[in-house]
């Protein structure tokens, strides 16, 4: 696992290896074992290496083909590289190392990126320069496990694993994108390619970008909405659930086995939830001496540490428990934002920092985690709510006739309104309490996410139109939407926080075959008999304690007062400048925001981000400031509370 950078002065100016070294220095923690640069003419690539496969100098990057015509800087793991290597050897390629990097390079060089990249099974982000055609190619794995950003400055471009590396380039200014920040405050995420910085974009998951001296041409090789095969989904819905469960078990075991391949020490993350616990259980079968790590907040109602220790005793493995104090949540909040390059919405970012720091101290370089299961196999309450909402709508439509009298009554009492199914299909998770449809469309298109969620929801319902009953369609549509939203936020956290401690995080649930099953399993394989993640729990029953498998899903519990302590920062802060608030407006907004924990968390996160990236304040200083505010009673006029708010894991 590594950090990659590169830039191309398409206006003809000579590239500077010094600039690349400055960019790499910003993200040196991603690859402390080795560093390299390559520059020819007006372009260059850079790399810092965290040695995982083939720890020898033969894995040095940027990697150059034997003919000198192909150059690669690569971050990730392609788990099917042994199979690809055999194919390339049969074509006459001679390999000098045992790394997957060299296999990736020759696959790109011989087959071309548009044919090679879709064949990679793993997590990756890469920059490949083909000197034969004077073309730079950027690519990212199917769901965006590994990060990649692209900046445009005049005719020129630069790319990097993290935005802060791009900001070290002398020609790339630091400018906030207020539109993107407003969307974040509304939805706790950045839509599509958006970032909080103007002229810097996220290379989207599942995409390839072809860059020549005259053009930038992105293409998508994988997209959930586009690539779900409805005929296959319908065919699978009629198959024996036990047969499908066996197929799932085999695929997941194969995935975990492949994710354990490492020449560096490896451990498991085990929070005591079913996903990480099942991943740990399978890891134990293939690597009996595996050690697990868990973050634990003393004093909370449900201890993740206690649950993980139960799993450890059941499996016969050691669980290393890292206690995280409440003060750590505030002290490390700015640090998590700094490493993420953007405001954060996950409270467990901060305990995760403590865990990966402990892994690093213990010599661990790789951890396997349970992320992705909820999105692929139906683990969230809001997916179930979508199912229940549409089931009620279907039953309701049989009872309320489409008559003017009922339309009039519905304006006063929405429950008496006839259903407008075509309208609801355009915005499937619409609630009657929302604004008029045209106003809501304008709000999304002009203020928050550019209308992209709305259009995606429409496309999902069109694509799933043959799935019956309609509530099954709604469940699947809501789960697929989570691939674009919640999953992206979680993967962003997983990479940034782990790599900040020079630790690689792997996600066996997001292997290609597993994702294919997640795309095409029916609602009944995911939510059945009142159970979420039905197929996952069916395997868990064989390997884990029942109280772990069938425990009610809980989110990471954080005292509600935690986020309030930063509210004072908003007075005269960066946010007021960005959103053009006066003192009176700031107080009015604060008074309302403090009533809702997610809102105040989002606002303070934006403020902390702005103070670091726009004003140059340090994460350490801001962390101590938050602790001082907490000691003084937080916001100064809102009483503390001991209640907790659930933050999605």
C-alpha positions as CSV (number, residue, x, y, z in Angstrom):
1,X,0.0,0.0,0.0
2,X,1.4,3.3,-0.9
3,X,1.0,7.0,-1.8
4,X,1.1,8.1,-5.5
5,X,1.5,11.5,-7.1
6,X,2.1,12.9,-10.6
7,X,1.7,15.9,-12.8
8,X,1.8,16.8,-16.5
9,X,2.6,20.3,-17.8
10,X,0.7,19.9,-21.0
11,X,1.8,23.5,-21.9
12,X,5.3,22.1,-22.4
13,X,7.0,23.4,-19.2
14,X,9.6,21.0,-17.9
15,X,8.6,18.8,-14.9
16,X,10.5,19.1,-11.6
17,X,11.3,16.1,-9.5
18,X,11.6,18.5,-6.6
19,X,7.9,19.4,-6.9
20,X,7.1,15.7,-6.8
21,X,9.2,15.2,-3.8
22,X,7.4,18.0,-2.0
23,X,4.1,16.5,-2.9
24,X,5.2,13.1,-1.6
25,X,6.5,14.6,1.6
26,X,2.9,15.6,2.5
27,X,1.8,12.0,2.4
28,X,5.0,10.2,3.4
29,X,3.1,8.3,6.1
30,X,1.4,6.4,3.3
31,X,4.7,4.8,2.3
32,X,7.6,5.2,4.8
33,X,9.6,2.2,3.5
34,X,10.8,3.7,0.1
35,X,10.3,6.7,-2.2
36,X,10.9,7.2,-5.8
37,X,10.3,9.7,-8.7
38,X,10.4,9.5,-12.4
39,X,10.4,12.5,-14.8
40,X,10.8,13.0,-18.5
41,X,10.2,16.2,-20.3
42,X,7.0,17.9,-19.0
43,X,5.6,15.1,-16.9
44,X,6.5,12.9,-14.0
45,X,5.3,10.3,-11.5
46,X,6.1,9.8,-7.8
47,X,5.6,7.1,-5.3
48,X,6.1,6.4,-1.6
49,X,6.0,2.7,-0.6
50,X,4.5,0.7,2.2
51,X,6.1,-2.7,1.5
52,X,3.5,-5.5,1.7
53,X,4.3,-8.0,-1.1
54,X,7.9,-8.7,-2.0
55,X,9.6,-6.5,0.7
56,X,12.8,-6.3,-1.4
57,X,14.0,-3.3,-3.4
58,X,12.6,-5.1,-6.5
59,X,9.2,-3.5,-5.6
60,X,10.6,0.0,-6.0
61,X,8.3,2.4,-7.8
62,X,7.6,4.1,-10.2
63,X,8.0,0.8,-12.0
64,X,9.2,1.0,-15.6
65,X,8.8,-1.7,-18.3
66,X,11.9,-3.4,-19.8
67,X,11.5,-1.4,-23.0
68,X,11.3,1.9,-21.0
69,X,8.0,2.8,-22.7
70,X,5.5,2.2,-19.8
71,X,5.8,3.7,-16.3
72,X,3.5,3.0,-13.4
73,X,2.9,4.5,-9.9
74,X,0.4,2.2,-8.2
75,X,-1.4,2.0,-4.8
76,X,-3.3,-1.1,-3.8
77,X,-3.5,-4.8,-4.0
78,X,-4.8,-6.8,-7.0
79,X,-5.6,-10.2,-5.5
80,X,-5.9,-12.1,-8.8
81,X,-2.4,-11.1,-9.9
82,X,-1.1,-14.8,-9.9
83,X,-3.6,-15.7,-12.5
84,X,-2.9,-12.6,-14.6
85,X,0.8,-13.2,-14.2
86,X,0.5,-16.7,-15.7
87,X,-1.3,-15.3,-18.8
88,X,1.4,-12.7,-19.3
89,X,4.2,-15.2,-18.9
90,X,2.5,-17.3,-21.6
91,X,2.6,-14.2,-23.8
92,X,6.4,-14.0,-23.2
93,X,6.7,-11.5,-20.4
94,X,9.6,-12.1,-18.0
95,X,9.1,-10.8,-14.5
96,X,11.8,-9.5,-12.2
97,X,9.9,-9.4,-8.9
98,X,7.1,-11.2,-7.1
99,X,5.0,-8.1,-6.7
100,X,1.5,-7.5,-8.0
101,X,2.8,-4.1,-9.2
102,X,4.8,-5.5,-12.0
103,X,1.9,-7.7,-13.1
104,X,-0.4,-4.7,-13.1
105,X,2.2,-2.7,-15.2
106,X,2.5,-5.3,-17.9
107,X,-1.2,-6.0,-18.0
108,X,-1.7,-2.3,-18.7
109,X,1.2,-2.1,-21.2
110,X,0.3,-5.2,-23.2
111,X,-3.5,-5.3,-23.1
112,X,-4.2,-1.6,-22.7
113,X,-5.9,0.0,-19.6
114,X,-9.4,-0.2,-21.0
115,X,-9.1,-4.0,-21.3
116,X,-6.8,-4.6,-18.3
117,X,-8.4,-2.6,-15.5
118,X,-11.8,-4.3,-15.6
119,X,-10.0,-7.6,-15.1
120,X,-8.3,-6.5,-11.8
121,X,-9.9,-8.0,-8.7
122,X,-8.8,-5.9,-5.7
123,X,-8.4,-2.4,-4.5
124,X,-6.3,0.1,-6.4
125,X,-5.6,3.5,-7.7
126,X,-2.9,4.1,-10.3
127,X,-1.3,6.4,-12.8
128,X,0.2,4.8,-15.9
129,X,2.1,6.8,-18.5
130,X,2.3,5.2,-22.0
131,X,5.2,6.8,-23.8
132,X,4.3,5.1,-27.0
133,X,1.2,7.2,-27.4
134,X,2.1,10.0,-25.0
135,X,-0.9,9.3,-22.9
136,X,-1.5,9.3,-19.1
137,X,-4.1,6.9,-17.7
138,X,-5.6,7.2,-14.3
139,X,-7.8,4.4,-12.8
140,X,-9.6,3.4,-9.6
141,X,-11.1,0.2,-8.4
142,X,-14.8,-0.7,-8.7
143,X,-16.1,0.8,-5.5
144,X,-13.3,3.3,-4.7
145,X,-11.5,1.5,-1.8
146,X,-8.3,3.3,-2.7
147,X,-8.4,7.1,-3.2
148,X,-7.3,9.2,-6.2
149,X,-7.7,12.9,-6.9
150,X,-7.2,15.0,-10.0
151,X,-6.5,18.7,-10.1
152,X,-6.6,21.0,-13.2
153,X,-4.6,24.2,-13.4
154,X,-4.8,25.9,-16.7
155,X,-3.9,23.4,-19.4
156,X,-2.0,21.3,-16.9
157,X,-3.0,18.4,-14.6
158,X,-1.8,16.8,-11.4
159,X,-3.0,13.7,-9.5
160,X,-2.4,12.2,-6.0
161,X,-3.7,9.8,-3.4
162,X,-4.6,12.7,-1.1
163,X,-5.6,16.3,-1.8
164,X,-3.0,17.7,0.6
165,X,-0.3,16.4,-1.7
166,X,-1.9,18.3,-4.6
167,X,-1.9,21.5,-2.5
168,X,1.9,21.1,-2.2
169,X,2.2,21.8,-5.9
170,X,3.1,25.5,-6.4
171,X,0.5,26.1,-9.2
172,X,-2.5,24.7,-7.3
173,X,-4.3,27.2,-5.2
174,X,-6.3,26.5,-2.0
175,X,-9.9,27.5,-2.8
176,X,-13.0,26.2,-1.0
177,X,-16.0,25.0,-3.0
178,X,-18.9,26.4,-1.0
179,X,-21.5,24.5,-3.1
180,X,-19.8,21.2,-2.2
181,X,-19.6,22.2,1.5
182,X,-23.3,23.0,1.6
183,X,-24.1,19.6,0.1
184,X,-21.9,18.0,2.8
185,X,-23.8,19.8,5.6
186,X,-27.1,18.6,4.1
187,X,-26.1,15.0,3.3
188,X,-22.9,14.3,5.3
189,X,-21.1,13.4,2.0
190,X,-19.7,14.8,-1.2
191,X,-21.6,13.8,-4.3
192,X,-19.8,12.0,-7.1
193,X,-16.5,13.7,-8.0
194,X,-17.1,16.7,-5.7
195,X,-14.5,17.7,-3.1
196,X,-14.4,20.7,-0.7
197,X,-11.8,22.3,-3.0
198,X,-12.5,24.1,-6.3
199,X,-10.8,22.6,-9.4
200,X,-9.9,19.4,-7.5
201,X,-12.1,16.4,-8.2
202,X,-12.4,12.9,-6.9
203,X,-11.6,10.3,-9.7
204,X,-14.9,8.4,-9.4
205,X,-14.9,4.7,-8.3
206,X,-15.0,2.3,-11.2
207,X,-13.6,4.8,-13.7
208,X,-10.7,5.2,-16.1
209,X,-9.4,8.7,-17.2
210,X,-7.5,9.0,-20.5
211,X,-5.4,12.1,-20.6
212,X,-3.6,13.4,-23.7
213,X,-2.0,16.7,-24.5
214,X,-5.3,17.9,-25.9
215,X,-8.1,16.1,-24.0
216,X,-9.3,14.5,-20.7
217,X,-11.7,11.7,-21.4
218,X,-13.2,9.8,-18.4
219,X,-15.0,6.6,-18.8
220,X,-16.8,4.2,-16.5
221,X,-16.1,0.5,-16.5
222,X,-18.2,-0.4,-13.5
223,X,-21.4,1.2,-12.1
224,X,-24.0,-0.5,-9.9
225,X,-27.1,1.0,-11.5
226,X,-25.8,0.5,-15.0
227,X,-24.3,-3.0,-14.5
228,X,-26.9,-4.8,-12.4
229,X,-28.3,-7.6,-14.6
230,X,-32.1,-7.7,-13.9
231,X,-32.6,-11.0,-15.7
232,X,-30.0,-12.6,-13.4
233,X,-31.4,-10.9,-10.3
234,X,-34.9,-12.3,-11.2
235,X,-33.5,-15.8,-12.0
236,X,-31.6,-15.9,-8.7
237,X,-34.7,-14.8,-6.7
238,X,-36.2,-18.2,-7.7
239,X,-33.2,-20.3,-6.6
240,X,-33.0,-22.3,-3.4
241,X,-31.8,-20.0,-0.5
242,X,-29.7,-22.8,1.0
243,X,-27.9,-23.2,-2.3
244,X,-27.3,-19.5,-2.5
245,X,-26.1,-19.4,1.1
246,X,-23.5,-22.1,0.3
247,X,-22.4,-20.1,-2.7
248,X,-22.0,-17.0,-0.5
249,X,-20.0,-19.0,2.1
250,X,-17.7,-20.4,-0.5
251,X,-17.1,-17.0,-2.1
252,X,-16.5,-15.2,1.2
253,X,-14.1,-17.9,2.4
254,X,-12.1,-17.5,-0.9
255,X,-12.1,-13.7,-0.5
256,X,-10.8,-13.8,3.0
257,X,-8.1,-16.3,2.0
258,X,-6.9,-14.0,-0.8
259,X,-7.0,-11.0,1.5
260,X,-4.6,-12.7,3.9
261,X,-1.8,-12.9,1.3
262,X,1.0,-10.7,2.7
263,X,4.7,-10.7,3.3
264,X,4.2,-8.3,6.2
265,X,2.5,-8.9,9.6
266,X,-1.3,-8.9,9.4
267,X,-4.2,-8.7,12.0
268,X,-8.0,-8.5,12.1
269,X,-10.2,-5.6,13.2
270,X,-13.0,-7.1,15.3
271,X,-15.6,-4.7,16.8
272,X,-17.8,-7.5,18.1
273,X,-20.4,-6.9,15.3
274,X,-21.2,-9.8,13.0
275,X,-19.4,-8.5,9.9
276,X,-15.9,-8.0,11.5
277,X,-16.4,-11.1,13.7
278,X,-17.3,-13.3,10.8
279,X,-14.3,-12.0,8.9
280,X,-12.1,-12.7,11.9
281,X,-13.5,-16.2,12.3
282,X,-12.6,-17.1,8.7
283,X,-9.2,-15.5,9.0
284,X,-8.6,-17.7,12.0
285,X,-9.3,-20.8,9.8
286,X,-6.6,-19.9,7.4
287,X,-4.2,-18.2,9.8
288,X,-4.6,-19.8,13.3
289,X,-2.3,-17.2,15.0
290,X,-4.2,-14.2,13.8
291,X,-4.6,-11.4,16.4
292,X,-7.6,-9.1,16.6
293,X,-7.9,-5.4,17.6
294,X,-10.8,-3.5,19.0
295,X,-11.5,0.1,20.1
296,X,-13.4,0.4,23.3
297,X,-15.0,3.5,25.0
298,X,-15.1,2.9,28.7
299,X,-18.4,3.9,30.3
300,X,-20.7,3.5,27.3
301,X,-23.8,1.4,27.5
302,X,-22.7,-1.3,25.0
303,X,-19.0,-2.1,25.1
304,X,-17.5,-3.1,21.8
305,X,-14.5,-4.4,23.7
306,X,-16.6,-6.8,25.7
307,X,-18.3,-8.1,22.6
308,X,-15.0,-8.6,20.8
309,X,-13.5,-10.4,23.8
310,X,-16.5,-12.8,23.7
311,X,-15.7,-13.5,20.0
312,X,-12.0,-13.9,20.9
313,X,-12.8,-16.5,23.6
314,X,-15.2,-18.4,21.2
315,X,-12.6,-18.5,18.4
316,X,-9.6,-19.0,20.7
317,X,-7.7,-15.9,19.5
318,X,-6.1,-13.0,21.3
319,X,-8.0,-9.7,21.2
320,X,-6.0,-6.6,21.8
321,X,-8.3,-4.0,23.3
322,X,-7.5,-0.3,22.9
323,X,-9.4,1.9,25.4
324,X,-10.3,5.3,24.0
325,X,-11.2,8.1,26.5
326,X,-13.9,10.6,25.9
327,X,-11.3,13.4,25.7
328,X,-9.7,11.5,22.7
329,X,-12.8,12.1,20.7
330,X,-12.3,15.9,20.9
331,X,-8.5,15.9,20.8
332,X,-8.4,13.7,17.7
333,X,-11.3,15.2,15.8
334,X,-9.2,17.8,13.9
335,X,-6.6,15.1,13.3
336,X,-9.1,12.9,11.6
337,X,-10.3,15.8,9.4
338,X,-6.8,16.7,8.5
339,X,-6.0,13.2,7.3
340,X,-9.3,13.0,5.5
341,X,-8.8,16.3,3.6
342,X,-12.5,17.0,4.3
343,X,-15.1,17.4,7.1
344,X,-15.9,14.0,8.6
345,X,-19.2,12.5,9.6
346,X,-18.1,9.4,11.4
347,X,-17.4,9.6,15.1
348,X,-15.5,6.3,15.0
349,X,-12.8,8.0,13.0
350,X,-11.1,9.0,16.2
351,X,-11.1,5.6,18.0
352,X,-9.9,4.1,14.8
353,X,-6.9,6.4,14.9
354,X,-5.9,5.0,18.3
355,X,-6.3,1.4,17.1
356,X,-4.2,1.7,14.0
357,X,-1.6,3.6,16.0
358,X,-1.4,0.6,18.3
359,X,-1.2,-1.8,15.3
360,X,1.7,0.3,14.0
361,X,3.5,0.1,17.3
362,X,3.0,-3.6,17.4
363,X,4.6,-4.0,13.9
364,X,1.3,-4.7,12.1
365,X,1.2,-3.5,8.5
366,X,-2.1,-5.0,7.3
367,X,-5.6,-5.3,8.8
368,X,-8.7,-6.9,7.4
369,X,-12.1,-5.4,8.2
370,X,-15.8,-6.1,7.8
371,X,-16.8,-3.0,5.9
372,X,-19.2,-3.3,2.9
373,X,-21.5,-6.0,4.3
374,X,-24.3,-3.6,5.3
375,X,-24.4,-2.0,1.8
376,X,-24.2,-5.3,-0.1
377,X,-26.3,-7.5,2.0
378,X,-29.0,-5.3,3.6
379,X,-27.8,-4.3,7.1
380,X,-29.3,-0.8,7.6
381,X,-32.5,0.2,9.2
382,X,-33.2,2.8,6.5
383,X,-33.2,0.1,3.9
384,X,-35.9,-1.7,6.0
385,X,-37.8,1.5,6.4
386,X,-37.9,2.0,2.6
387,X,-39.3,-1.5,2.3
388,X,-42.0,-0.9,4.9
389,X,-42.9,2.6,3.5
390,X,-43.5,1.1,0.0
391,X,-45.4,-1.8,1.3
392,X,-47.7,0.6,3.1
393,X,-48.0,2.6,-0.1
394,X,-48.9,-0.5,-2.1
395,X,-51.6,-1.5,0.4
396,X,-52.8,2.1,0.7
397,X,-53.2,2.4,-3.1
398,X,-55.9,-0.3,-2.9
399,X,-57.9,1.6,-0.3
400,X,-57.8,5.2,-1.4
401,X,-59.5,6.0,-4.7
402,X,-58.1,8.5,-7.2
403,X,-60.9,11.0,-6.7
404,X,-60.8,14.9,-6.2
405,X,-62.4,14.6,-2.8
406,X,-59.5,12.5,-1.6
407,X,-56.9,14.8,-3.2
408,X,-58.5,17.7,-1.3
409,X,-58.4,15.8,1.9
410,X,-54.8,14.8,1.3
411,X,-53.7,18.4,1.2
412,X,-54.8,18.7,4.8
413,X,-54.1,15.1,6.0
414,X,-51.4,13.4,3.8
415,X,-52.4,9.9,4.9
416,X,-55.7,10.4,3.0
417,X,-54.1,11.4,-0.3
418,X,-54.2,8.9,-3.2
419,X,-50.8,7.7,-4.3
420,X,-49.2,9.2,-7.4
421,X,-47.0,6.2,-8.2
422,X,-45.4,7.7,-11.3
423,X,-44.4,10.8,-9.2
424,X,-43.1,8.6,-6.4
425,X,-41.0,6.6,-8.7
426,X,-39.3,9.8,-9.8
427,X,-38.3,10.4,-6.2
428,X,-38.8,7.0,-4.5
429,X,-37.9,8.0,-0.9
430,X,-40.0,11.1,-1.0
431,X,-42.2,11.8,2.1
432,X,-45.4,13.7,1.8
433,X,-44.2,16.3,4.4
434,X,-41.5,17.5,1.9
435,X,-41.8,20.6,-0.3
436,X,-43.7,20.7,-3.5
437,X,-42.0,18.5,-6.1
438,X,-40.8,21.3,-8.3
439,X,-39.4,23.2,-5.3
440,X,-37.7,20.1,-4.1
441,X,-36.1,19.5,-7.5
442,X,-34.7,23.0,-7.5
443,X,-33.4,22.7,-4.0
444,X,-31.5,19.6,-5.0
445,X,-30.4,20.8,-8.4
446,X,-29.2,24.2,-7.3
447,X,-28.3,24.0,-3.6
448,X,-27.2,20.6,-2.6
449,X,-26.3,17.7,-4.8
450,X,-26.9,18.9,-8.4
451,X,-30.0,16.7,-8.6
452,X,-27.8,13.6,-9.0
453,X,-29.5,11.6,-6.2
454,X,-32.9,12.4,-7.7
455,X,-31.9,11.2,-11.2
456,X,-30.2,8.1,-9.7
457,X,-33.3,7.2,-7.8
458,X,-35.4,7.5,-11.0
459,X,-33.0,5.3,-12.9
460,X,-32.9,2.7,-10.1
461,X,-36.7,2.4,-10.1
462,X,-36.7,2.2,-13.9
463,X,-34.0,-0.4,-13.9
464,X,-35.8,-2.5,-11.2
465,X,-39.3,-2.1,-12.7
466,X,-39.6,-5.8,-13.2
467,X,-38.9,-6.6,-9.5
468,X,-42.1,-7.4,-7.6
469,X,-43.6,-6.6,-5.3
470,X,-42.8,-2.9,-5.3
471,X,-41.5,-2.9,-1.7
472,X,-38.7,-5.3,-2.8
473,X,-37.9,-2.8,-5.6
474,X,-37.7,0.0,-3.0
475,X,-35.5,-2.1,-0.6
476,X,-33.0,-2.9,-3.4
477,X,-33.0,0.7,-4.7
478,X,-32.3,2.1,-1.3
479,X,-29.5,-0.5,-0.7
480,X,-27.9,0.3,-4.1
481,X,-28.0,4.0,-3.3
482,X,-25.9,3.2,-0.3
483,X,-23.1,2.1,-2.6
484,X,-22.8,5.7,-3.8
485,X,-23.2,7.3,-0.4
486,X,-22.6,5.6,2.9
487,X,-20.1,3.1,1.5
488,X,-18.0,5.9,0.0
489,X,-17.8,7.7,3.3
490,X,-16.8,4.5,5.1
491,X,-14.1,3.6,2.6
492,X,-12.7,7.1,2.7
493,X,-12.4,6.8,6.5
494,X,-10.9,3.3,6.3
495,X,-8.1,4.3,3.9
496,X,-7.2,7.7,5.3
497,X,-7.2,6.8,9.0
498,X,-5.3,3.5,8.6
499,X,-2.8,5.0,6.2
500,X,-2.1,7.8,8.5
501,X,-0.5,5.2,10.7
502,X,1.1,3.4,7.8
503,X,-1.3,0.5,8.0
504,X,-3.1,-1.1,5.0
505,X,-6.9,-1.9,5.5
506,X,-8.4,-4.6,3.4
507,X,-12.1,-5.3,2.9
508,X,-13.0,-8.9,2.0
509,X,-16.7,-8.2,1.6
510,X,-15.8,-5.9,-1.4
511,X,-14.0,-8.5,-3.6
512,X,-15.4,-8.7,-7.1
513,X,-17.3,-12.0,-6.7
514,X,-18.8,-10.8,-3.4
515,X,-19.9,-7.5,-5.0
516,X,-21.5,-9.5,-7.8
517,X,-23.5,-11.5,-5.3
518,X,-24.5,-8.3,-3.4
519,X,-25.8,-6.8,-6.7
520,X,-27.9,-9.8,-7.7
521,X,-29.2,-11.4,-4.5
522,X,-32.9,-10.7,-4.0
523,X,-34.4,-8.9,-1.1
524,X,-35.2,-12.2,0.6
525,X,-31.5,-13.1,0.8
526,X,-30.9,-9.8,2.5
527,X,-34.0,-9.0,4.6
528,X,-36.2,-12.0,5.5
529,X,-38.3,-13.0,8.4
530,X,-37.6,-9.7,10.1
531,X,-33.8,-10.3,9.9
532,X,-31.4,-7.9,8.2
533,X,-28.3,-9.4,6.5
534,X,-30.1,-12.8,6.4
535,X,-27.5,-14.6,4.4
536,X,-24.6,-13.2,6.5
537,X,-26.3,-14.3,9.7
538,X,-26.9,-17.8,8.2
539,X,-23.1,-18.3,8.0
540,X,-22.5,-16.5,11.3
541,X,-24.7,-19.1,13.1
542,X,-22.2,-21.7,12.1
543,X,-19.1,-19.9,13.4
544,X,-20.0,-17.3,16.1
545,X,-22.0,-17.0,19.4
546,X,-25.7,-16.4,18.9
547,X,-25.6,-13.2,20.9
548,X,-23.1,-11.8,18.4
549,X,-25.0,-12.9,15.3
550,X,-28.4,-11.8,16.4
551,X,-27.6,-8.8,18.4
552,X,-29.5,-5.6,17.5
553,X,-27.3,-3.5,15.3
554,X,-26.0,-0.5,17.2
555,X,-24.1,2.5,15.9
556,X,-21.0,3.9,17.6
557,X,-22.3,5.6,20.7
558,X,-21.0,9.1,21.3
559,X,-22.2,11.4,24.1
560,X,-24.4,14.0,22.6
561,X,-22.4,16.8,24.3
562,X,-19.3,15.9,22.4
563,X,-20.1,17.8,19.3
564,X,-21.5,20.8,21.1
565,X,-18.2,21.7,22.6
566,X,-17.0,23.1,19.3
567,X,-19.9,25.4,18.7
568,X,-18.1,28.5,20.0
569,X,-15.7,28.1,17.1
570,X,-18.5,29.1,14.7
571,X,-18.6,32.6,16.1
572,X,-16.4,34.7,13.9
573,X,-15.0,31.6,12.3
574,X,-14.4,30.4,8.7
575,X,-17.9,29.1,8.3
576,X,-19.4,32.5,8.8
577,X,-17.1,33.8,6.0
578,X,-17.9,31.0,3.7
579,X,-21.7,31.1,4.1
580,X,-21.8,34.9,4.5
581,X,-23.3,34.9,8.0
582,X,-23.4,38.0,10.1
583,X,-23.2,37.9,13.9
584,X,-26.9,37.8,14.3
585,X,-27.4,35.1,11.7
586,X,-24.6,33.0,13.3
587,X,-26.4,33.1,16.7
588,X,-29.7,32.2,15.1
589,X,-28.2,29.3,13.2
590,X,-26.4,28.1,16.3
591,X,-29.5,28.2,18.4
592,X,-31.3,25.9,15.9
593,X,-28.3,23.7,15.0
594,X,-27.6,22.9,18.7
595,X,-31.0,21.1,18.8
596,X,-29.8,18.4,16.3
597,X,-26.5,16.6,16.9
598,X,-25.8,15.7,13.3
599,X,-26.3,19.3,12.2
600,X,-24.0,20.8,14.8
601,X,-21.4,18.0,14.1
602,X,-21.5,18.8,10.4
603,X,-21.1,22.6,11.0
604,X,-18.2,22.2,13.5
605,X,-16.5,19.7,11.2
606,X,-16.6,22.2,8.3
607,X,-15.3,24.9,10.7
608,X,-12.4,22.7,11.8
609,X,-11.6,21.8,8.2
610,X,-11.6,25.5,7.2
611,X,-9.4,26.5,10.0
612,X,-6.8,24.0,9.0
613,X,-6.9,24.1,5.2
614,X,-7.8,27.8,4.7
615,X,-6.3,29.5,7.8
616,X,-3.3,27.2,8.4
617,X,-4.2,26.3,12.0
618,X,-2.8,23.0,13.2
619,X,-4.8,19.9,14.1
620,X,-3.0,19.6,17.5
621,X,-3.8,23.2,18.5
622,X,-7.4,22.8,17.5
623,X,-7.7,19.6,19.4
624,X,-6.5,21.3,22.6
625,X,-8.9,24.2,21.9
626,X,-11.8,21.8,21.8
627,X,-10.7,20.3,25.1
628,X,-10.5,23.8,26.7
629,X,-14.0,24.6,25.4
630,X,-15.3,21.3,26.9
631,X,-13.8,22.1,30.2
632,X,-15.6,25.5,30.2
633,X,-18.9,23.9,29.4
634,X,-18.9,23.8,25.6
635,X,-21.0,26.3,23.9
636,X,-21.7,28.4,27.0
637,X,-25.4,28.4,27.0
638,X,-26.7,24.9,26.3
639,X,-26.7,22.4,29.2
640,X,-24.7,19.3,28.9
641,X,-26.5,16.0,28.4
642,X,-25.4,12.4,29.0
643,X,-27.5,10.9,26.2
644,X,-25.8,9.4,23.2
645,X,-26.4,9.8,19.5
646,X,-25.9,6.9,17.0
647,X,-23.4,7.6,14.3
648,X,-23.3,5.1,11.4
649,X,-20.4,2.7,11.6
